[in-house]
Amino acid sequence: MLNPQIKKKQVRKIAGMLADFCGLWVVSAGLKSGILSEISECACPVTAVELAKKGGYSLFFTERWLSAAYSFEILEYIPKKGFRLSAHMKNMLLNKADDHYMGAVIMMFSGLSKAYDEFSKRIKDGKKSLPPRHNITMIKSMAEVTRNDYAVIIERIINNNAGLRKIMLGRPAVLDIGAGLGYGPINFCRAFPGAKVTALDIDKRSIAAAVRNIRRQGYENSIRLVAKDARIADFEQKFDLIFMNLSLHEIGDNDKERSDFLVKCRRWLKNDGFVLISELPFPAKMNELRRVSSQIISGIQIFEAVSGDKLMSIPEISRLLKSSGFSKAHIMRHLSPLRVFILASK
């Protein structure tokens, strides 16, 4: 017979999952509508009436959103004065420069519902779907998730490796695989003015957005954009650095195909070249799966599985690099447990 105390604990757990789901949508609605930004700009607590008038919102919907946001501790309520953001919420949800910014992650997850619905079909028929065609808003949300990674990459990885730093301070040739909206190439060129970057991405809409971002920053003469599947791409040029931004797990259907691709990347490198891989580190041990960060990564794993992709653990990535001929792999953790960087030399 089941212990009733254990049952109560499990009921609370399932109830918590429901609450978390609702909370995600409340925050997502606040970000998409701009109401969170409106509240953050108010120096004093703001009432529903004041907020509706200021932002041009419906009072009916504003009142209901405010009560929901207060319920999930996104807002504080000061009697007779109104609502204000709870401590640190402005930075975590709105400040893209903050190390703990999560607004883009929330926007991304709230847009993945169709992919999760698709998984229920795939688990029965075993078929793989084509990668989902996201709208440009979703693509931008995905890109924002890794936007702050580049400060870590440049300061903690490139500048802390004497050999790579020396190369990057010269006239390095860089290949960015999975360049997205161009944030990586722009940051490389900003930090290392002599760099020439080839930015590769399979999504033509991402490339089009990258063109605009790169022109806006004035780096169109330093960055070459290529809209192509990395698996069929080939280059006669040799590179000093190849960077993969959450791309390796999407290349190939199995470890052999990924290893073959890394062998090709090794061929593209100069003799003293480096490969830098940014990935979502899937837990290597079963007892790690119940951490909050692992639960998030497991949710991403479900989304990736729909199109046949598989997230990898750090040991798995290290073995792939070794089997592909790379040496001296260094593992560097991000401040976020959702990211790991692995630097290896040819």
N, C-alpha and C positions, 0 to 999 in steps of 0.2 A: 504493500500500500504506500502511495506517495506521501511524503512528509508535507503536511499543510503549510508549514513555514516556507519550505522550498517552493511550493506552488505560488504562494503570495509574492515571493521574491521574483519569480519568473513572470507573473502577471504585471508587476511593476516594471520589469524590463521591457515587455512588449508595449506597455502603455508609454514608456519612455521613447520607444522607437516611433510610435505614432506622434508624440509631441515633437520629436526632433524633425520629423517629416513636415509637420505644420509650421514649425519655426523656420525651416529652410524657405518655405514659400512666402512667409511673412517678410523675411529679410529681402528675398528676391524682389517681391512687389515694391518694397520701399526703395530699392536701388533702381529698378526699372522706371518707376514713376517719378523719381527725383525727390520724393518727399523726405528721404533721409538727408539729402544734401540741403534742402530747405531748412530743416530743423538745425543742422550743424551750423548754418550761417546766422542763426538767431543768437544774439548775445545773452538773452534772458529766456526763461521758460516761456513756451508758446502754447496758447490754447488751440483747440480744434477750429474754432471760428477764425482766429487770427491766421492759422496755418492755411486753412482753405482759401481765405481771401488772398494771402500772400502768394501762394503757389497756383491759384486758379483751379483748385480742386473742388470736387463735390464734398459738401459738408457731411453728407450721409456716409460716404466711403471713408473719409478722413477720420471720423469718429471711430469707426470700426477698426481701421488699421491701427490707430493709436492705442486702443485698448489691447489689441493682439500683440503689438510690439512691447507694450508694458508687461504683458503676461510673460513674454520670453526674455525679459530683463534687458531688452535693447534700449528701452527708455526708462527714465525715472519720472515719477509724478510728484509735483510739489503742490499741495493743496492750495486752491484759490489762485494759483499762478499758471499752472500748465505743465507741459512736458519738456524734457530736455534729454539729450543722449546720455546714456550711462557712461561711466568712466571707461576710457580707452576705445569706445565704439567708433568714434570718428576716425581714428587711425586705422583700426582693424578693418573697417568696412569701406572707408572712403579715401584714405591716404595711400596712393599707389607706391609711394617711396618708403613706407614703413616696412620693417623687416617681417612683421606679422600681419601684413595686409591679406585679407581673405575675401574681399568683395568679389574679385574675379572668379574665385573658386566657387562661391555660392551661385553666381550667375551661370557658370558653366554647368554645375550639377542640376540646376533647375531647368536647364534646357535639354537634359539627356533622357527625359521620360520615354520618348519613342524608342530609344535604343534599349532601355530596360524592358519595355513591353515586347520587343523583338526577341529578347533572350528566352522568354517563356516558350516561344515557338521553336527556337533553335535547340533547346535542351531536349526536345522530343524528336525532331527530325535530323539533328546532327549536321545540318547544312550551315555553311558560312555565308554571311551577307556581304554585299559590297560595302566598303566603308561608307557610313552615313554622309549624305550631302548636307552639311550644316549651312544655315544662313550666315551672312557676313557678321551679324551681331554675335552669334555663337563662336565663330572663328576668332573674332576679336577678344572675346572673353577667355578663350583657350590660350591665346597669345599673351594676354595680360598675366596669366597664372605664372609664367616664367620670366616676366619682364625684369623683375628685381634680381634674378639669378646672375645677371651679367656683372654686377658690382662684385659679387662674391667670386665669380670666375676670374675676373681681372685682378682683384686685390689679393685674394687668398690662394689662387692657383697659379696663374701666369706669373705674377710678380714675385711669387715665392719660389719659383723654379728658375735658378740662375741661367740654365741653358736655354729654356724657352723664352725667358724675359729678354735675353740678349738677341735672340732671333726676332722677337716681336718689335723690338726697338729699332730694327733695321728696316728692310723693305720686304716684309713677309708676305707670302702667298697663302691665303686662308680659304678653306672650303667649308662652308656652313651647310650641313645636310639637315633639311627640315627647317629652313630659315623663316617660315611663316610670314609675319608682317614686316620683317626686316630689322627687328630690334637688335638681334645679335650682330649682324654686319655693321649696323650704325654704331653700336657700342665699341666694337673692335676698332673701327676707323677713328672714333673719337679718342680712344685711349692710346692708339698707336697710329699716328698720322701717316706713316709710310706704308701701311697695310693696303693690299689689294685683295678684295674678298669676292669669291664666287659664291653666290647664294642660290642654293638648289631647293626647290619645293615642287611637289606634285600638283598642288592646288593652284590653278590659274587665277582664282579670285584673290588668294593670298598674295600671289606675285603682283597682281594689279595694285593691291593696297600697299604692298612694300614699295613699289615704284613711287607712289605718292609720298610715303613717309621718308624715303631716301632723298627725294628731290627737296622736300621741305627742310631737311637737315643739311642739304648741300653736298651730299656724298655720291652723286650720280657718276662722277668720274672715277671713283674708287671701288664701286661695287657693281659686279656683273650679275644679273639675275637670269636664272635658268629654270624654266618650267618643265620639269621632267621627273619621271619615276627614278629614284636613286638606283633601283635594281637593274635598270637597263642603261643608265648613264655611263659614260666613259670619258676619260680625260687624258690627253697626252701631256698636259702640264703637270709638273710636280709641285706639291704643296708642302709648306712648312708645318701647318697645323690643319687637321681635319676635326671639326666640331660637329657632334650629333646631338641635337636638342630634342630629347624624348622621341628619338627616331628609330633606334636600334631594335626595339621590341616590335616595331611595325614592319620590319624588313624580313621577308621570307616567312615560311610556314613552320619552320623547325630550326633547331640549333645548327644543323649542317648548312642550311641556306644562309643563316646569319654569319656563320663562320666563313663561308665562301665569300660573303660580301666584305667582311673584315679583311680577308686576304687581298681582295681587290683594292680596298682602301689603303692597305699597306703598300701596294704597288704604286699608288698615286702619291705616296709620301717621298720626300727627299730622304737621304740616308740618315740625317739627324732630325727627322721630323717627328711630330707627336700626334696622337689621337686623343681627343678629350670627349668623353661620353657623359651626358647628363641623362639620368634615368629615374624612374619611380622604383625604389627598392622594395620588391615584394619580400615579405618575411621568409627567412630561410628555415626557421624552426616553427613547429606547430604552436608552441607555447607563446610565440610572439604575436600570433594572429589576433589576440583579444585586446591588444593595445588600441587606443582610439585612432592613432595614425594608421595602424594596420587595417582597421575597419574601413577607413576611408579608401586606402589603397585597394582593399578587397572589392569595394564598390566600383572603383575604376576598372579593376580586373574584369568584372562582369560586363561592363560597357565594351571593353576592348575585345572580349571573347566573341562578341556578336560577329565581328568581321575576321575572326580567326587569329587575332593577336594574343600574345601571352606576355605578361609582365615577368621580369626576371629578378632573382635575388642577386645580391652582390657576389656571392661565390660563383653563381652561374655566369655572370658577366666576366668575372676574372678568368674563369676556365675558357670561355670563348676567346678572349684576347690571347691567352697563352697558346691555345690550339691554332690560332691564326698567325702565330709567329711574333707577336708583340712581347716586349719585355719591360721589366721594371714598372709594373702597374701600381699606381698610388691611389688610394681611396680617400676621398675627402667628403666629409659630411656637410650638408647645408644646415643653416639654422633651423630650417623646416625639416621635420622627419620624413616629409614626402618627396625628398630629393636627395640624390647622391651623385657625386662627380668622380669619375675614374680617369686618370691621366696615365697614358702608357706611351712608351717610346718605340720607335722602329728597331 
